[in-house]
Amino acid sequence: MKIIPAPRKPGDQAETVETVEIVANPNRLARKALVMDSDYDRAATPAISRAERALEQVRRQHRAQLPAFLDRLTEHHAAWRARPRAQARERLLRAAHDLRGCAADLGQPLIGRIAGSLSRLIGFVAKPPAALLDAHIAALRAAARPEAVAEDPVAQAVAQELEDKVAQAIAREPG
C-alpha cells in the first residue's frame, strides 16, 4: 500500500493537518514478470520457431523475384554500355543496390556480396572498366543459379577477386 496525499480542491484554505488517501497497490505485475522470466526459454521457443517458418515462407515467395532483379540489372548494364550517360549509370547503380538488399532478405549472401562490390565500383569509379562490370554481371548470374552454393570455395574466391579488383580501381581514382 502507498500513502498518497489527497489533492486539494481549488479554493480550500491550507490546513495544518494534511489529509491522506490510502491506495492499494497490488504487485501482480512483478509476480507475472517472475513467472515469465523463469519460463522464458519454454515460452520463446515456439515463438522463434513460428518466426523462422514465416521468414522461410517469405523467402520462398520472393525467390521468384531474383531473376527479375538480375534481368533489370542486365538491361541497365546494356543501356549504360550503349550510351554511358549519368542517368543510365544511376539506374545501373540503383539496380545493383536493390539486388544487394534483396539478396540479404532472400538468404543469398554471395549475391549480396557481389552486388555490393558492383555497387562500390559504379559508385566510386568515374569510368569503371567494362571487363570488370561484365565479370560482376556474369558472377551474379552464376551465383543465382539454383545449383549454386554460396559456401563453395570457388564462388568465394571469385567474390574476393572481384572485391580486390574493385578496391584497386577505387584506389586508382584521383582525389
TIRO-2110 file (N, C-alpha, C; in Angstrom, 1 decimal):
// TIRO-2110
0.8, -1.2, 0.0, N, 1, A
0.0, 0.0, 0.0, CA, 1, A
0.9, 1.2, 0.0, C, 1, A
0.4, 2.2, -0.7, N, 2, A
1.1, 3.5, -0.7, CA, 2, A
0.2, 4.6, -0.1, C, 2, A
0.8, 5.5, 0.5, N, 3, A
0.0, 6.7, 1.0, CA, 3, A
0.3, 7.8, 0.1, C, 3, A
-0.7, 8.3, -0.5, N, 4, A
-0.6, 9.4, -1.4, CA, 4, A
-1.4, 10.6, -0.8, C, 4, A
-0.8, 11.8, -0.8, N, 5, A
-1.5, 13.0, -0.3, CA, 5, A
-2.7, 13.2, -1.2, C, 5, A
-3.8, 13.5, -0.6, N, 6, A
-5.0, 13.8, -1.3, CA, 6, A
-4.9, 15.2, -2.0, C, 6, A
-5.4, 15.3, -3.2, N, 7, A
-5.3, 16.6, -3.9, CA, 7, A
-6.2, 17.6, -3.2, C, 7, A
-5.7, 18.8, -3.2, N, 8, A
-6.5, 19.9, -2.7, CA, 8, A
-7.5, 20.4, -3.7, C, 8, A
-8.6, 20.8, -3.2, N, 9, A
-9.6, 21.4, -4.1, CA, 9, A
-9.4, 22.9, -4.2, C, 9, A
-9.7, 23.4, -5.4, N, 10, A
-9.5, 24.9, -5.6, CA, 10, A
-10.3, 25.6, -4.6, C, 10, A
-9.7, 26.6, -4.0, N, 11, A
-10.5, 27.5, -3.0, CA, 11, A
-10.3, 27.0, -1.6, C, 11, A
-9.8, 25.8, -1.4, N, 12, A
-9.7, 25.3, 0.0, CA, 12, A
-8.5, 26.1, 0.7, C, 12, A
-8.8, 26.4, 1.9, N, 13, A
-7.7, 27.0, 2.7, CA, 13, A
-6.7, 26.0, 3.1, C, 13, A
-5.5, 26.4, 3.2, N, 14, A
-4.5, 25.4, 3.6, CA, 14, A
-4.7, 25.1, 5.1, C, 14, A
-4.8, 23.8, 5.4, N, 15, A
-5.0, 23.4, 6.7, CA, 15, A
-3.6, 22.9, 7.3, C, 15, A
-3.6, 22.9, 8.6, N, 16, A
-2.4, 22.5, 9.2, CA, 16, A
-2.3, 21.0, 9.2, C, 16, A
-3.4, 20.3, 9.2, N, 17, A
-3.5, 18.8, 9.2, CA, 17, A
-3.7, 18.4, 7.7, C, 17, A
-2.8, 17.6, 7.3, N, 18, A
-2.8, 17.1, 5.9, CA, 18, A
-3.6, 15.9, 5.8, C, 18, A
-4.6, 15.8, 4.9, N, 19, A
-5.4, 14.6, 4.7, CA, 19, A
-4.6, 13.7, 3.7, C, 19, A
-4.8, 12.4, 3.9, N, 20, A
-4.1, 11.5, 3.0, CA, 20, A
-5.1, 10.5, 2.5, C, 20, A
-4.8, 9.9, 1.4, N, 21, A
-5.7, 8.9, 0.8, CA, 21, A
-4.9, 7.7, 0.7, C, 21, A
-5.4, 6.5, 1.1, N, 22, A
-4.7, 5.3, 1.0, CA, 22, A
-5.1, 4.5, -0.2, C, 22, A
-4.1, 4.1, -1.1, N, 23, A
-4.4, 3.4, -2.3, CA, 23, A
-3.7, 2.1, -2.2, C, 23, A
-4.5, 1.0, -2.5, N, 24, A
-3.9, -0.3, -2.5, CA, 24, A
-3.1, -0.5, -3.8, C, 24, A
-1.9, -1.0, -3.7, N, 25, A
-1.0, -1.2, -4.8, CA, 25, A
-0.7, -2.7, -4.9, C, 25, A
-1.6, -3.4, -5.6, N, 26, A
-1.3, -4.9, -5.7, CA, 26, A
-0.1, -5.0, -6.7, C, 26, A
0.8, -5.9, -6.4, N, 27, A
2.0, -6.1, -7.1, CA, 27, A
1.9, -7.3, -8.0, C, 27, A
0.8, -7.4, -8.8, N, 28, A
0.6, -8.5, -9.6, CA, 28, A
1.6, -8.6, -10.8, C, 28, A
2.0, -7.4, -11.3, N, 29, A
2.9, -7.4, -12.5, CA, 29, A
4.2, -8.0, -12.1, C, 29, A
4.7, -7.7, -10.9, N, 30, A
6.0, -8.2, -10.5, CA, 30, A
5.9, -9.7, -10.5, C, 30, A
4.8, -10.3, -10.0, N, 31, A
4.7, -11.7, -9.9, CA, 31, A
4.7, -12.3, -11.3, C, 31, A
3.9, -11.7, -12.2, N, 32, A
3.9, -12.1, -13.6, CA, 32, A
5.2, -12.1, -14.2, C, 32, A
6.0, -11.1, -14.0, N, 33, A
7.3, -11.0, -14.6, CA, 33, A
8.2, -12.1, -14.1, C, 33, A
8.1, -12.4, -12.8, N, 34, A
8.9, -13.5, -12.3, CA, 34, A
8.6, -14.9, -13.0, C, 34, A
7.3, -15.1, -13.2, N, 35, A
6.8, -16.3, -13.9, CA, 35, A
7.3, -16.3, -15.3, C, 35, A
7.2, -15.1, -16.0, N, 36, A
7.6, -15.1, -17.4, CA, 36, A
9.1, -15.3, -17.5, C, 36, A
9.9, -14.7, -16.6, N, 37, A
11.4, -14.9, -16.6, CA, 37, A
11.8, -16.3, -16.4, C, 37, A
11.1, -17.0, -15.5, N, 38, A
11.5, -18.4, -15.3, CA, 38, A
11.1, -19.3, -16.4, C, 38, A
10.1, -19.0, -17.2, N, 39, A
9.6, -19.8, -18.3, CA, 39, A
10.0, -19.2, -19.6, C, 39, A
11.0, -18.3, -19.7, N, 40, A
11.3, -17.6, -20.9, CA, 40, A
11.7, -18.5, -22.0, C, 40, A
12.6, -19.4, -21.8, N, 41, A
13.0, -20.3, -22.8, CA, 41, A
11.9, -21.2, -23.4, C, 41, A
11.1, -21.7, -22.5, N, 42, A
10.0, -22.5, -22.9, CA, 42, A
9.0, -21.7, -23.7, C, 42, A
8.7, -20.5, -23.3, N, 43, A
7.8, -19.6, -24.0, CA, 43, A
8.3, -19.1, -25.3, C, 43, A
9.6, -18.8, -25.3, N, 44, A
10.2, -18.2, -26.5, CA, 44, A
10.4, -19.2, -27.7, C, 44, A
10.7, -20.5, -27.4, N, 45, A
11.0, -21.4, -28.4, CA, 45, A
9.9, -21.5, -29.5, C, 45, A
8.6, -21.7, -29.1, N, 46, A
7.6, -21.7, -30.2, CA, 46, A
7.5, -20.4, -31.0, C, 46, A
7.7, -19.3, -30.3, N, 47, A
7.6, -18.0, -31.0, CA, 47, A
8.7, -17.9, -32.0, C, 47, A
9.9, -18.3, -31.6, N, 48, A
11.1, -18.2, -32.5, CA, 48, A
10.8, -19.2, -33.7, C, 48, A
10.3, -20.4, -33.4, N, 49, A
10.0, -21.3, -34.4, CA, 49, A
9.0, -20.8, -35.5, C, 49, A
8.0, -20.1, -34.9, N, 50, A
7.0, -19.5, -35.8, CA, 50, A
7.6, -18.4, -36.7, C, 50, A
8.5, -17.6, -36.1, N, 51, A
9.1, -16.5, -36.8, CA, 51, A
10.0, -17.1, -37.9, C, 51, A
10.7, -18.1, -37.6, N, 52, A
11.6, -18.7, -38.6, CA, 52, A
10.8, -19.3, -39.8, C, 52, A
9.7, -20.0, -39.5, N, 53, A
8.8, -20.5, -40.5, CA, 53, A
8.3, -19.4, -41.4, C, 53, A
7.9, -18.3, -40.8, N, 54, A
7.3, -17.2, -41.6, CA, 54, A
8.4, -16.6, -42.4, C, 54, A
9.6, -16.5, -41.9, N, 55, A
10.7, -15.9, -42.7, CA, 55, A
11.0, -16.8, -43.9, C, 55, A
11.0, -18.1, -43.7, N, 56, A
11.3, -19.0, -44.8, CA, 56, A
10.2, -19.0, -45.9, C, 56, A
9.0, -18.8, -45.4, N, 57, A
7.8, -18.6, -46.4, CA, 57, A
8.0, -17.4, -47.2, C, 57, A
8.4, -16.3, -46.6, N, 58, A
8.6, -15.0, -47.3, CA, 58, A
9.8, -15.2, -48.3, C, 58, A
10.8, -15.9, -47.9, N, 59, A
11.9, -16.2, -48.8, CA, 59, A
11.5, -17.0, -50.0, C, 59, A
10.7, -18.0, -49.8, N, 60, A
10.2, -18.8, -50.9, CA, 60, A
9.4, -18.0, -51.9, C, 60, A
8.5, -17.1, -51.3, N, 61, A
7.7, -16.3, -52.2, CA, 61, A
8.5, -15.3, -53.0, C, 61, A
9.5, -14.8, -52.4, N, 62, A
10.3, -13.7, -53.1, CA, 62, A
11.5, -14.2, -53.9, C, 62, A
11.8, -15.5, -53.8, N, 63, A
12.9, -16.1, -54.6, CA, 63, A
12.6, -16.0, -56.1, C, 63, A
11.3, -16.0, -56.4, N, 64, A
10.9, -15.9, -57.8, CA, 64, A
11.3, -14.5, -58.4, C, 64, A
11.5, -13.5, -57.5, N, 65, A
11.8, -12.2, -57.9, CA, 65, A
13.2, -12.0, -58.3, C, 65, A
14.1, -12.9, -57.8, N, 66, A
15.5, -12.7, -58.1, CA, 66, A
15.9, -12.7, -59.6, C, 66, A
15.3, -13.5, -60.4, N, 67, A
15.6, -13.4, -61.8, CA, 67, A
15.2, -12.0, -62.4, C, 67, A
14.1, -11.5, -61.9, N, 68, A
13.6, -10.1, -62.4, CA, 68, A
14.7, -9.1, -62.0, C, 68, A
15.2, -9.1, -60.8, N, 69, A
16.2, -8.2, -60.3, CA, 69, A
17.5, -8.3, -61.2, C, 69, A
17.9, -9.5, -61.5, N, 70, A
19.0, -9.8, -62.4, CA, 70, A
18.8, -9.3, -63.8, C, 70, A
17.6, -9.5, -64.3, N, 71, A
17.2, -9.0, -65.7, CA, 71, A
17.3, -7.5, -65.8, C, 71, A
16.7, -6.9, -64.7, N, 72, A
16.7, -5.4, -64.7, CA, 72, A
18.2, -4.9, -64.6, C, 72, A
19.0, -5.5, -63.8, N, 73, A
20.4, -5.2, -63.8, CA, 73, A
21.1, -5.3, -65.1, C, 73, A
20.8, -6.4, -65.8, N, 74, A
21.4, -6.7, -67.1, CA, 74, A
20.9, -5.7, -68.1, C, 74, A
19.7, -5.3, -68.1, N, 75, A
19.1, -4.3, -69.0, CA, 75, A
19.8, -2.9, -68.8, C, 75, A
19.9, -2.5, -67.5, N, 76, A
20.6, -1.3, -67.2, CA, 76, A
22.1, -1.3, -67.6, C, 76, A
22.7, -2.4, -67.4, N, 77, A
24.1, -2.6, -67.8, CA, 77, A
24.2, -2.4, -69.4, C, 77, A
23.4, -3.0, -70.1, N, 78, A
23.4, -2.9, -71.6, CA, 78, A
23.1, -1.5, -72.0, C, 78, A
22.2, -0.8, -71.4, N, 79, A
21.8, 0.6, -71.7, CA, 79, A
23.0, 1.5, -71.4, C, 79, A
23.7, 1.2, -70.3, N, 80, A
24.9, 2.1, -69.9, CA, 80, A
26.0, 1.8, -70.9, C, 80, A
26.2, 0.6, -71.3, N, 81, A
27.3, 0.3, -72.3, CA, 81, A
27.0, 1.0, -73.6, C, 81, A
25.7, 1.0, -74.0, N, 82, A
25.3, 1.6, -75.3, CA, 82, A
25.5, 3.1, -75.3, C, 82, A
25.1, 3.7, -74.2, N, 83, A
25.2, 5.2, -74.0, CA, 83, A
25.6, 5.4, -72.6, C, 83, A
26.9, 5.6, -72.3, N, 84, A
27.3, 5.8, -70.9, CA, 84, A
27.0, 7.2, -70.4, C, 84, A
25.8, 7.4, -70.1, N, 85, A
25.3, 8.7, -69.6, CA, 85, A
25.0, 8.6, -68.1, C, 85, A
24.9, 9.8, -67.4, N, 86, A
24.7, 9.8, -66.0, CA, 86, A
23.4, 9.1, -65.6, C, 86, A
22.4, 9.3, -66.3, N, 87, A
21.1, 8.7, -66.0, CA, 87, A
21.2, 7.2, -66.1, C, 87, A
21.8, 6.6, -67.1, N, 88, A
22.0, 5.2, -67.2, CA, 88, A
22.8, 4.6, -66.1, C, 88, A
23.9, 5.4, -65.7, N, 89, A
24.7, 5.0, -64.6, CA, 89, A
24.0, 4.9, -63.3, C, 89, A
23.1, 5.9, -63.1, N, 90, A
22.3, 6.0, -61.9, CA, 90, A
21.4, 4.8, -61.8, C, 90, A
20.8, 4.4, -62.9, N, 91, A
19.9, 3.3, -63.0, CA, 91, A
20.6, 2.0, -62.7, C, 91, A
21.8, 1.9, -63.3, N, 92, A
22.6, 0.7, -63.0, CA, 92, A
23.0, 0.6, -61.6, C, 92, A
23.4, 1.7, -61.0, N, 93, A
23.8, 1.7, -59.6, CA, 93, A
22.6, 1.3, -58.7, C, 93, A
21.4, 1.9, -59.0, N, 94, A
20.2, 1.6, -58.2, CA, 94, A
19.8, 0.1, -58.3, C, 94, A
20.0, -0.5, -59.5, N, 95, A
19.7, -1.9, -59.7, CA, 95, A
20.6, -2.8, -58.9, C, 95, A
21.9, -2.4, -58.9, N, 96, A
22.9, -3.2, -58.1, CA, 96, A
22.6, -3.1, -56.7, C, 96, A
22.3, -1.9, -56.2, N, 97, A
22.0, -1.6, -54.8, CA, 97, A
20.7, -2.4, -54.4, C, 97, A
19.7, -2.4, -55.2, N, 98, A
18.5, -3.1, -54.9, CA, 98, A
18.7, -4.6, -54.8, C, 98, A
19.5, -5.1, -55.7, N, 99, A
19.9, -6.5, -55.7, CA, 99, A
20.6, -6.9, -54.5, C, 99, A
21.5, -6.0, -54.1, N, 100, A
22.3, -6.3, -52.8, CA, 100, A
21.3, -6.4, -51.6, C, 100, A
20.4, -5.5, -51.5, N, 101, A
19.4, -5.5, -50.4, CA, 101, A
18.5, -6.7, -50.5, C, 101, A
18.0, -7.0, -51.7, N, 102, A
17.1, -8.1, -51.9, CA, 102, A
17.8, -9.4, -51.5, C, 102, A
19.1, -9.6, -51.9, N, 103, A
19.8, -10.8, -51.6, CA, 103, A
19.9, -11.1, -50.1, C, 103, A
20.1, -10.1, -49.3, N, 104, A
20.2, -10.3, -47.9, CA, 104, A
18.9, -10.8, -47.4, C, 104, A
17.8, -10.3, -47.9, N, 105, A
16.4, -10.7, -47.4, CA, 105, A
16.1, -12.1, -47.8, C, 105, A
16.7, -12.5, -49.0, N, 106, A
16.4, -13.9, -49.5, CA, 106, A
17.4, -14.9, -49.0, C, 106, A
18.3, -14.5, -48.2, N, 107, A
19.3, -15.5, -47.7, CA, 107, A
20.3, -15.9, -48.8, C, 107, A
20.7, -15.0, -49.6, N, 108, A
21.7, -15.2, -50.7, CA, 108, A
22.9, -14.3, -50.4, C, 108, A
23.7, -14.6, -49.4, N, 109, A
24.8, -13.7, -49.1, CA, 109, A
25.8, -13.6, -50.2, C, 109, A
26.1, -14.6, -51.0, N, 110, A
27.0, -14.5, -52.1, CA, 110, A
26.6, -13.4, -53.1, C, 110, A
25.3, -13.5, -53.5, N, 111, A
24.8, -12.5, -54.4, CA, 111, A
24.9, -11.1, -53.8, C, 111, A
24.5, -11.0, -52.5, N, 112, A
24.7, -9.7, -51.9, CA, 112, A
26.1, -9.2, -51.9, C, 112, A
27.0, -10.0, -51.6, N, 113, A
28.4, -9.6, -51.6, CA, 113, A
28.9, -9.2, -53.0, C, 113, A
28.5, -9.9, -54.0, N, 114, A
29.0, -9.5, -55.4, CA, 114, A
28.2, -8.2, -55.8, C, 114, A
26.9, -8.1, -55.5, N, 115, A
26.2, -6.9, -55.9, CA, 115, A
26.7, -5.7, -55.1, C, 115, A
27.2, -5.9, -53.9, N, 116, A
27.8, -4.8, -53.1, CA, 116, A
29.1, -4.3, -53.7, C, 116, A
29.8, -5.3, -54.2, N, 117, A
31.1, -4.9, -54.9, CA, 117, A
30.8, -4.2, -56.2, C, 117, A
29.8, -4.6, -56.9, N, 118, A
29.4, -3.9, -58.1, CA, 118, A
28.9, -2.5, -57.8, C, 118, A
28.1, -2.3, -56.7, N, 119, A
27.7, -1.0, -56.3, CA, 119, A
28.8, -0.1, -56.0, C, 119, A
29.8, -0.6, -55.3, N, 120, A
31.0, 0.2, -55.0, CA, 120, A
31.8, 0.6, -56.2, C, 120, A
31.9, -0.3, -57.2, N, 121, A
32.5, 0.0, -58.4, CA, 121, A
31.8, 1.1, -59.2, C, 121, A
30.5, 1.0, -59.3, N, 122, A
29.8, 2.0, -60.1, CA, 122, A
29.7, 3.3, -59.3, C, 122, A
29.6, 3.3, -58.0, N, 123, A
29.5, 4.5, -57.2, CA, 123, A
30.8, 5.3, -57.0, C, 123, A
32.0, 4.6, -57.0, N, 124, A
33.2, 5.3, -56.7, CA, 124, A
34.2, 5.4, -57.8, C, 124, A
34.0, 4.7, -58.9, N, 125, A
34.9, 4.8, -60.1, CA, 125, A
34.2, 5.6, -61.2, C, 125, A
34.8, 6.7, -61.6, N, 126, A
34.2, 7.5, -62.7, CA, 126, A
34.0, 6.7, -64.0, C, 126, A
35.0, 6.0, -64.4, N, 127, A
34.9, 5.2, -65.6, CA, 127, A
35.3, 3.8, -65.3, C, 127, A
34.3, 3.0, -64.8, N, 128, A
34.6, 1.6, -64.4, CA, 128, A
35.0, 0.8, -65.6, C, 128, A
36.0, -0.1, -65.5, N, 129, A
36.4, -0.9, -66.6, CA, 129, A
35.2, -1.8, -67.1, C, 129, A
35.0, -1.9, -68.3, N, 130, A
33.9, -2.7, -68.9, CA, 130, A
34.1, -4.1, -68.5, C, 130, A
35.3, -4.6, -68.6, N, 131, A
35.5, -6.0, -68.3, CA, 131, A
35.2, -6.4, -66.8, C, 131, A
35.4, -5.4, -65.9, N, 132, A
35.1, -5.7, -64.5, CA, 132, A
33.6, -5.6, -64.3, C, 132, A
32.9, -4.7, -65.0, N, 133, A
31.4, -4.7, -64.9, CA, 133, A
30.9, -6.0, -65.5, C, 133, A
31.4, -6.5, -66.6, N, 134, A
30.9, -7.7, -67.2, CA, 134, A
31.2, -8.9, -66.3, C, 134, A
32.3, -8.9, -65.6, N, 135, A
32.7, -10.0, -64.7, CA, 135, A
31.7, -10.0, -63.5, C, 135, A
31.3, -8.9, -63.0, N, 136, A
30.3, -8.8, -61.9, CA, 136, A
29.0, -9.4, -62.4, C, 136, A
28.5, -9.0, -63.6, N, 137, A
27.2, -9.4, -64.1, CA, 137, A
27.3, -10.9, -64.2, C, 137, A
28.3, -11.5, -64.8, N, 138, A
28.4, -12.9, -65.1, CA, 138, A
28.5, -13.7, -63.7, C, 138, A
29.2, -13.1, -62.7, N, 139, A
29.3, -13.8, -61.4, CA, 139, A
27.9, -13.8, -60.7, C, 139, A
27.2, -12.7, -60.9, N, 140, A
25.8, -12.6, -60.3, CA, 140, A
24.9, -13.6, -60.9, C, 140, A
25.0, -13.8, -62.2, N, 141, A
24.1, -14.8, -62.9, CA, 141, A
24.5, -16.2, -62.5, C, 141, A
25.8, -16.5, -62.3, N, 142, A
26.2, -17.8, -61.9, CA, 142, A
25.8, -18.1, -60.4, C, 142, A
25.9, -17.1, -59.6, N, 143, A
25.5, -17.2, -58.2, CA, 143, A
24.0, -17.4, -58.0, C, 143, A
23.2, -16.9, -59.0, N, 144, A
21.8, -17.0, -58.9, CA, 144, A
21.2, -18.3, -59.4, C, 144, A
22.0, -19.2, -59.9, N, 145, A
21.6, -20.5, -60.4, CA, 145, A
21.1, -21.3, -59.2, C, 145, A
20.1, -22.1, -59.4, N, 146, A
19.6, -22.9, -58.3, CA, 146, A
20.7, -23.9, -57.7, C, 146, A
21.5, -24.4, -58.6, N, 147, A
22.6, -25.3, -58.1, CA, 147, A
23.8, -24.7, -57.4, C, 147, A
23.8, -23.3, -57.5, N, 148, A
24.9, -22.6, -56.9, CA, 148, A
24.9, -22.7, -55.4, C, 148, A
26.1, -22.9, -54.8, N, 149, A
26.3, -23.0, -53.3, CA, 149, A
27.1, -21.8, -52.9, C, 149, A
26.6, -21.0, -52.0, N, 150, A
27.3, -19.8, -51.5, CA, 150, A
28.6, -20.1, -50.8, C, 150, A
28.7, -21.2, -50.1, N, 151, A
29.9, -21.6, -49.4, CA, 151, A
31.0, -22.2, -50.3, C, 151, A
30.7, -22.4, -51.5, N, 152, A
31.6, -23.1, -52.4, CA, 152, A
32.9, -22.3, -52.5, C, 152, A
34.1, -22.9, -52.3, N, 153, A
35.4, -22.2, -52.2, CA, 153, A
35.6, -21.4, -53.5, C, 153, A
35.2, -21.9, -54.6, N, 154, A
35.5, -21.2, -55.9, CA, 154, A
34.6, -20.0, -56.0, C, 154, A
33.4, -20.1, -55.5, N, 155, A
32.5, -18.9, -55.5, CA, 155, A
33.0, -17.8, -54.6, C, 155, A
33.5, -18.2, -53.4, N, 156, A
34.1, -17.3, -52.5, CA, 156, A
35.4, -16.6, -53.1, C, 156, A
36.2, -17.4, -53.8, N, 157, A
37.4, -16.9, -54.4, CA, 157, A
37.0, -15.9, -55.5, C, 157, A
36.0, -16.2, -56.3, N, 158, A
35.6, -15.2, -57.3, CA, 158, A
35.1, -13.9, -56.7, C, 158, A
34.3, -14.0, -55.7, N, 159, A
33.8, -12.8, -55.0, CA, 159, A
34.9, -12.0, -54.4, C, 159, A
35.9, -12.7, -53.8, N, 160, A
37.0, -12.0, -53.2, CA, 160, A
37.9, -11.3, -54.3, C, 160, A
38.1, -12.0, -55.4, N, 161, A
38.8, -11.4, -56.5, CA, 161, A
38.1, -10.2, -57.1, C, 161, A
36.8, -10.2, -57.2, N, 162, A
36.1, -9.1, -57.7, CA, 162, A
36.2, -7.9, -56.7, C, 162, A
36.1, -8.2, -55.4, N, 163, A
36.2, -7.1, -54.4, CA, 163, A
37.6, -6.5, -54.4, C, 163, A
38.6, -7.4, -54.6, N, 164, A
40.0, -6.9, -54.7, CA, 164, A
40.2, -6.0, -55.9, C, 164, A
39.6, -6.4, -57.0, N, 165, A
39.8, -5.6, -58.3, CA, 165, A
39.0, -4.2, -58.1, C, 165, A
37.9, -4.2, -57.5, N, 166, A
37.2, -3.0, -57.2, CA, 166, A
38.0, -2.1, -56.3, C, 166, A
38.5, -2.7, -55.2, N, 167, A
39.3, -1.9, -54.3, CA, 167, A
40.5, -1.2, -55.0, C, 167, A
41.1, -2.0, -56.0, N, 168, A
42.3, -1.4, -56.7, CA, 168, A
41.8, -0.3, -57.7, C, 168, A
40.6, -0.5, -58.3, N, 169, A
40.1, 0.6, -59.2, CA, 169, A
39.7, 1.8, -58.4, C, 169, A
39.2, 1.7, -57.2, N, 170, A
38.9, 2.8, -56.4, CA, 170, A
40.1, 3.5, -55.9, C, 170, A
41.2, 2.8, -55.6, N, 171, A
42.4, 3.3, -55.1, CA, 171, A
43.1, 4.2, -56.3, C, 171, A
42.9, 3.8, -57.5, N, 172, A
43.5, 4.5, -58.7, CA, 172, A
42.7, 5.8, -59.0, C, 172, A
41.5, 5.9, -58.4, N, 173, A
40.7, 7.1, -58.7, CA, 173, A
41.4, 8.4, -58.1, C, 173, A
41.4, 9.5, -58.9, N, 174, A
42.0, 10.7, -58.3, CA, 174, A
41.1, 11.3, -57.2, C, 174, A
41.7, 11.9, -56.2, N, 175, A
41.0, 12.6, -55.2, CA, 175, A
40.4, 11.7, -54.2, C, 175, A
END
